Amino acid sequence: MDRRLGLMGVLAFLAVLAICYANAVDSGQAEGPAIKVTKTIVDRKCCPDEVTFKVDVANTGNRDLSEVTVTDTLPNGMTYSSDDHGGIVLGKTVTWNLGNLLQNGSPISIKLVAKIEEYASGILRNIVAGRGISAGGQEVTDQAFADVEVNKCIPPKNAKGAKSPKDAKAPKGARAVWADC
């Protein structure tokens, strides 16, 4: 009888362990420290050429992260315009020191505005990387990118000094059309 109780106790313990493991897997949380970086294009104006990116940084692991930094490398053809998190700009690199990211905490969103240079054309790949350190000293990293397709904005002859399609005032009966925007 004592062996059966002992065996039943072990089986009950294993069943509880299996449920806990299944819940951890279903939560979407990584086992150990982890960081996730995503990058999206929020707004793209044709002329003047400016693009707004949204960078989200999240702790997707089960440990707090410290010394979290995000580094955005602008490609040739893009220059820094502004951001909403006090980025440190050095050439074509923008770095944000975000401090700590708690496990199960809210992601941090950064808005970055870049100007597309006049000579740029083709596809410009903007890369962002995130990095953090767990309490145990383990470094975790992730990166993402967003591609911006640049076509030259050629004003129509009847745009008369307009800097954007909104500014173009065509004579009555004519249309102001911007090529490749």
Buried (B, 14 or more C-beta within 10 A) or exposed (E): EEEEEEEEEEEEEEEEEEEEEEEEEEEEBBEEBBBBBBBEEEEBBBBEBBBBBBBBBBBBBBBBBEBBBBBBBBBEBBBBBEBEBEBEBEEBEBBBEBEEBEBEEEBBEBBBBBBBBEEBBEEBEBBBBBBBBBEEEBEBEBBBBBEBEBBBBEBBEBBEEBEBBEEBEBEEEEEBBBEEB
